[in-house]
């Protein structure tokens, strides 16, 4: 299992010529929150990483989006990656936006999934994630709110099981970082192409958050996915993979 700059990652399609796709998971997640349909896109190298303190990456996590962004920038620099399509889900999308502002030459395009220019967090989640006693109930609540009602219960159960493996302190810091994040006044500075993807039934980052991004990023397109909630890439993997493929083909041609 490769590690670079302390981050565990998986890569598929090394040697392909398309713009590299880098996948950044959300709060309490890991690289396996990106399904095979997305991690194995044909025609380009795809990198999926575990953020500090998540999955197989060591550390205690970060309590700011800027802190995570610096870790991702250091990892990309160490690998010597050319400009990438930096694609994040939820907190991962905030990290992608921050990386694009901090190191714009490293980001050719952005994929923003279940995203927002600010990410307010329910006090119930923020406070509940902080305590080992309330952590299990909080994870159950997050899982319930993250999926469409029609989603396979087995998928929901697996997502809940994975989040339960995250230390409460790491999950709390993730949501603390999200609650402090706000780039609404900075979006016009991000001139690279962007694809904004959101589940039509997303309760965690509602579609109006994605519409705001699409309206305020200079080169953004919006794709709403039916029958999906916040975990849209797990609920409708083919639709999200197809949207990314079309977007990346346009980026490569440009």
N, C-alpha and C positions, 0 to 999 in steps of 0.2 A: 504494500500500500504506500504510494508516494506521499512524502511530506516535503514541503518547501516553506521556508520562513515560519515553521511551526504549524502550518495549515495542512491538514489532510485533504487530498482531492483525488478525483478520478478523471481520466481523460479518455475520450473515444474519438477515433478518426484522426489520430496524429498523422501528419503528412499530407492531409487534404489542403486544398488551396483557398477555400472560402474564408470569409471573415470569421475568426474564432468566436465561438459563443461561450461566454462565461456565465454560469448560473449561481446565483446567491440566494440561499434559502431565507426564510423568515424567522420570527421570534420562536424560540424553543424548537427549532427544526434542525435538519441536517440535509446532506446532499440527496438522501433517498426520498425527500419530498418532491424531487423532480422525477417523474416517471420515465421509463425507458424510451417512450415515444419522443421525449424531448432531449434526454441525455444522449440519444443515439441518432440525432439528425444526420442525414447523409450529406456528403459533399463539403464538410467543414469539420475542423477539430472542435470538440465540445468539452469544456472543463466544468466540473461541478465540485464545489468545495464545501468543507465544513468550517464555519466561522470559529474563532477562538472559543474554547469551552463547550463546543457542540460536536456531536458525533465523535469522530476519532481525532479531533484536534484538541490538544491540551490547553490548559488555562482556565481562568474563571470568568470568561466573557468580558464584555465592556458595558459601561453604563451611558455611552453616548454613540450616536450614529457616526460622528467624526472619528471616534476611536476605532470602530469597525472599518470605516473607510480607509484609514491609514494602514490597517492590517491587510486589506485587500490590495491596496496600491503596492505595498511592499512585496506581497506575493507575486503580483503581475510583473514587477520589476525584476525580481529574482529569477522568474521563468523566462524573461526576455520576450514577453508576448508583444506582437504588433498591436495596433489599435483594434479593440475588440467590440463585439456587441455585448454590452454588460447588461444582463437580464436578472432582475430580482423580483422576489415575491414578498409583498407586505413590507416588513422591516428590511428585507433584502433590496426592495426597490428604493427605499430611502437611502440605503447605503450606495446603490448605483447612482442615484442623483447626486449624492455628496461627492462620490469619486469623480463624476463628470465635471463638477464645479471645481474640485481641487486639482485634478490632473486631466484636463480636457483632451490633451494629446493622446491619452491612452484609451479613449472611448470614441469609437467610430459611430456607434449608434447605441440606443437604449431600448431595452424591453422592460416594461413596467407592468407587473401583474398584481392585481389586488392592491392597488397603490394609492398614494395620496401625497400632496405637497406638504401636508401636515398629518400627523397620525395620533389624534387624541385617544386616550385609553380610558375605559370605564374604571372608576375607582374600585368597583368590585373586583376587577381583574388585577389591578395594580396592587391593591392591599392583600388580596387573597393569595397571590403568587409569592408574597414575601414570607409567608409562614409555612413551615412543614405541616402544621396541623390543618390548615385550610387549603394547602396545595392540591390534594387530590380532587376536592370539590371544584376548585377553580379550573383545573385542567378539563374536568367533565363539562363545565359551563362553556369554556372556550371551544371545545369540540362541538358541542351542540350548536353554537352560533356560527361555526365556520363552514358548515355543510348545508347543501340544499336538502329539503325534507325528503326527497326521493332518492338520495344517495344510498348506495348499498351499505347496510349497517356494518358489514365486515370491514369496509374501508374506514368508516368512522372509528371502529374499535381499534384498528391498527394505528391510526393517527393518534388516538388517545394514549395507546400503549407507548408509542415512541416519545410523546411529550412527557410522559411520566418518568422517563429515563433521564430527563434533564434536571440537574440540581435546582431546587427552588431559587437559590440565590442568582443563578444564571438567568432563569426565566424572568425573575423580578427585574433584574438589570436590563434585560431586553425591552421589557415594557416601559421601564423608566426612560430608556433611550428613545423609544418611540414617542413618549409623552412630551419630551423636550424638543422634538424635531419639528421644524417649520421653515420651509424654503419657498413659501408662496411668493415672496417678493423677489426671488432670485431666478425664477423659471425662465424669464426672457433671455437670460445669459446663455442658456443651453440651446445651441443652434444645430446640434447634430440630429439626424432623423430619430424619431422615437415611435414605438408602438405601445399603446396603452391597452391592456386587456383586463376585463373585469367580468365576473359572473353577475348575471342580471339580478340574482337574489343575494348578493353579498351584503351581510349585515355588519361585518367588521370594518370594512372600508367600502361604504356604499357607492353605487355607480356615480353619484354626483361628485365624489372625489376624483374619479377617473375623468369625468367630463371636464372638470376644472383643469386637470393636467393637459388634456387634449386641446383645450381652448387657449392655454397660456404658454405651452411650449411651442416655439416657432415652427417646428417641423414634425408635428405629432399626428398620428392617426389613431382612432379609437375603435376597438372591437369589443362589443358586448356579447357574452356567451350565454345562451339560454340554458335553463335547468342546471345552474351551477351557483354555488355560493363563494365564500372566500377562498376555498381550496380548489379553485377552478381548474388548475393544471392536473390535479388528481381526479377530479370529477368528470372532466371532459378533456382528457389528454390529447385525443386526436384533433379536436378543434383548436386547442392552443398550439399544438405542434404545427398544424397547417397554417395558422396565422403567422407564426414565427418563420416558417419556411418561405412564405410569400414575401414577408417583410425583408428577410435577409437576402432573398434573390434581388429585390429592388435595390437594397444597399450595395450589394456586390456590383450590380450593373452601373450604379451611380459613381 
